[in-house]
Amino acid sequence: MAFQKHVLVLIQLLLVVLVLDLANAKGLKLGFYQKTCPSAEAIVRKTTAQYISRAPTLAAPLLRMHFHDCFVRGCDGSVLLNSTKNNKAEKDGIPNQSLRGYQVVDAAKTALEKKCPGVVSCADILSLVARDAISVIHGPYWKVPLGRRDGRVSIMTESLTNLPAPFANIAQLKASFASKGLNTKDLVVLSGGHTIGTSHCPSFTNRLYNFTGKGDTDPTLDPNYVVQLKKKCKPTDITTVVQMDPGSFKTFDEDYYTIVAKRRGLFQSDAALLNDKETKSYVQIQAKSHGYTFFKDFEKSMVKMGQIGVLTGKVGEIRKHCAFVN
């Protein structure tokens, strides 16, 4: 009887391994286009470098675009789709209205369609463009497993319900990341992407003028920084942009953690990292060690994020133009 139980357990284990192998076989892999479009990654890299070398500030919105794509319906290129007469798409959602850099993805797609028509997905292109844009500005570089296919659905309201808000507290942030299969370390590591880029005033002016509805400021924000920010952003200002990592917003480095540790993170979601033991510890370690492990950690978390909810195999499609379904 005991022998039969052992055999049964062994069979179950073998079935689990088989299922996992099948799942991986249908998933993403490095060198996915090696036979069907060998120059795919080189074409995307060249196109991205041409744009970023002329406009380095595009790196931040392209990284953000990849993040926003993956957090809504998975990394399926749905953020790239235009709205239609009958449907408002993600890119018109409030969190996405400030995204820039669609022309870089479109240029890479055009070049790839000339070389390998109907082969490389827009979702894969966006994943590569984000990586290459950060690499061009001397940030981290990670190997991107490929094989994503493009989604056919993009719904504006889903950008509001799936993307973590700049006003989120630590519990909300952890829940948002966990719902996408990302852990607390991924949260604090990927937040480090705020080392580059800018933000419009409305994303943080509540911290300056009316934090609890009584005309007060956020007590967790450095008072001296509040004074500086008030000079740049008036209560009704919706057009001014502010550097997220002042003095270093074009450089991908660990300085973000230094400013968060000094209570100068621009968003509530930045300040929230000091309200959790694990995230606070990571912030302090990176600030003190000059980002000793930040680049390696960022590379790992980006690969993980790039696999959220991907469509593979025969699911989805390979769009001919990234802004439209076939």
Backbone hydrogen bonds, N-H to C=O, Kabsch-Sander energy under -0.5 kcal/mol:
donor,donor_aa,acceptor,acceptor_aa,energy
5,K,1,M,-1.9
6,H,2,A,-2.1
7,V,3,F,-2.3
8,L,4,Q,-2.5
9,V,5,K,-2.5
10,L,6,H,-2.3
11,I,7,V,-2.4
12,Q,8,L,-2.3
13,L,9,V,-2.4
14,L,10,L,-2.3
15,L,11,I,-2.2
16,V,12,Q,-2.2
17,V,13,L,-2.4
18,L,14,L,-2.3
19,V,15,L,-2.6
20,L,16,V,-2.4
21,D,17,V,-2.5
22,L,18,L,-2.3
23,A,19,V,-2.4
24,N,20,L,-2.6
25,A,21,D,-2.4
26,K,22,L,-1.5
27,G,24,N,-1.1
29,K,146,L,-2.5
32,F,29,K,-1.0
34,Q,31,G,-1.9
37,C,33,Y,-2.8
40,A,37,C,-2.2
43,I,39,S,-2.5
44,V,40,A,-2.2
45,R,41,E,-2.5
46,K,42,A,-2.4
47,T,43,I,-2.4
48,T,44,V,-2.7
49,A,45,R,-2.4
50,Q,46,K,-1.9
51,Y,47,T,-1.5
52,I,48,T,-2.9
53,S,49,A,-2.3
54,R,50,Q,-0.7
55,A,51,Y,-2.3
58,L,55,A,-2.1
59,A,56,P,-1.7
62,L,58,L,-1.8
63,L,59,A,-2.1
64,R,60,A,-2.5
65,M,61,P,-2.2
66,H,62,L,-1.8
67,F,63,L,-2.0
68,H,64,R,-2.9
69,D,65,M,-2.1
70,C,66,H,-2.4
71,F,67,F,-1.9
72,V,68,H,-0.5
72,V,69,D,-0.9
73,R,71,F,-0.5
74,G,70,C,-0.7
75,C,308,I,-2.6
76,D,74,G,-2.1
80,L,77,G,-1.3
81,L,78,S,-0.9
82,N,323,A,-2.8
84,T,87,N,-2.9
87,N,84,T,-0.7
89,A,87,N,-0.6
91,K,81,L,-0.6
92,D,89,A,-1.9
93,G,90,E,-2.6
96,N,93,G,-1.7
97,Q,93,G,-0.9
97,Q,94,I,-0.9
99,L,96,N,-1.8
104,V,101,G,-1.4
105,V,101,G,-1.1
106,D,102,Y,-2.5
107,A,103,Q,-2.2
108,A,104,V,-2.1
109,K,105,V,-2.4
110,T,106,D,-2.5
111,A,107,A,-2.1
112,L,108,A,-2.2
113,E,109,K,-2.6
114,K,110,T,-1.4
115,K,111,A,-1.4
116,C,112,L,-4.1
119,V,116,C,-1.3
120,V,116,C,-0.6
125,I,121,S,-1.9
126,L,122,C,-2.6
127,S,123,A,-1.7
128,L,124,D,-2.3
129,V,125,I,-3.1
130,A,126,L,-2.3
131,R,127,S,-1.5
132,D,128,L,-3.1
133,A,129,V,-2.6
134,I,130,A,-1.7
135,S,131,R,-2.0
136,V,132,D,-2.4
137,I,133,A,-1.1
138,H,135,S,-1.9
139,G,134,I,-2.7
146,L,29,K,-2.7
149,R,311,L,-2.2
150,D,317,E,-3.3
151,G,76,D,-2.6
156,M,88,K,-2.8
158,E,155,I,-1.3
159,S,155,I,-0.5
159,S,156,M,-1.6
160,L,156,M,-0.6
160,L,157,T,-0.7
161,T,157,T,-1.5
162,N,158,E,-1.5
163,L,159,S,-1.1
168,A,165,A,-1.8
173,L,169,N,-2.4
174,K,170,I,-2.5
175,A,171,A,-2.1
176,S,172,Q,-2.3
177,F,173,L,-2.4
178,A,174,K,-2.4
179,S,175,A,-1.9
180,K,177,F,-1.3
181,G,178,A,-1.8
182,L,177,F,-2.6
187,L,183,N,-1.8
188,V,184,T,-2.0
189,V,185,K,-2.5
190,L,186,D,-3.0
191,S,187,L,-1.6
192,G,188,V,-0.5
192,G,189,V,-1.1
193,G,190,L,-1.9
194,H,191,S,-2.2
195,T,192,G,-1.7
196,I,193,G,-1.5
197,G,249,F,-2.0
199,S,242,V,-2.3
201,C,240,T,-1.6
203,S,200,H,-1.7
204,F,201,C,-2.5
205,T,201,C,-1.8
207,R,204,F,-1.7
208,L,205,T,-1.2
209,Y,205,T,-1.9
210,N,206,N,-1.0
211,F,216,D,-2.6
213,G,210,N,-0.5
218,D,207,R,-2.8
221,L,218,D,-1.8
222,D,263,R,-2.8
225,Y,222,D,-0.8
226,V,222,D,-2.0
227,V,223,P,-1.7
228,Q,224,N,-1.5
229,L,225,Y,-2.7
230,K,226,V,-2.4
231,K,227,V,-1.1
232,K,228,Q,-0.8
232,K,229,L,-0.6
233,C,229,L,-2.8
234,K,232,K,-0.5
237,D,234,K,-1.8
242,V,199,S,-2.8
244,M,197,G,-2.3
245,D,197,G,-0.5
248,S,245,D,-2.5
251,T,248,S,-1.5
252,F,137,I,-0.6
252,F,250,K,-0.5
253,D,251,T,-1.1
256,Y,253,D,-0.5
257,Y,254,E,-1.4
258,T,254,E,-0.9
259,I,255,D,-2.2
260,V,256,Y,-2.2
261,A,257,Y,-2.2
262,K,258,T,-1.1
263,R,260,V,-1.9
264,R,259,I,-3.0
268,Q,166,P,-0.9
269,S,166,P,-1.9
271,A,267,F,-2.1
272,A,268,Q,-2.3
273,L,270,D,-1.4
274,L,271,A,-2.0
275,N,272,A,-2.2
276,D,273,L,-0.6
280,K,276,D,-2.7
281,S,277,K,-2.0
282,Y,278,E,-1.9
283,V,279,T,-2.4
284,Q,280,K,-2.5
285,I,281,S,-2.5
286,Q,282,Y,-2.6
287,A,283,V,-2.2
288,K,284,Q,-2.3
289,S,285,I,-2.3
291,G,286,Q,-2.8
295,F,291,G,-0.6
297,D,293,T,-2.7
298,F,294,F,-2.9
299,E,295,F,-2.4
300,K,296,K,-1.9
301,S,297,D,-2.4
302,M,298,F,-2.4
303,V,299,E,-1.9
304,K,300,K,-1.9
305,M,301,S,-2.8
306,G,302,M,-2.4
307,Q,304,K,-1.4
308,I,305,M,-1.8
310,V,307,Q,-1.0
311,L,149,R,-0.5
312,T,310,V,-0.5
315,V,312,T,-1.8
317,E,150,D,-2.0
319,R,317,E,-0.6
321,H,324,F,-0.5
324,F,321,H,-1.7
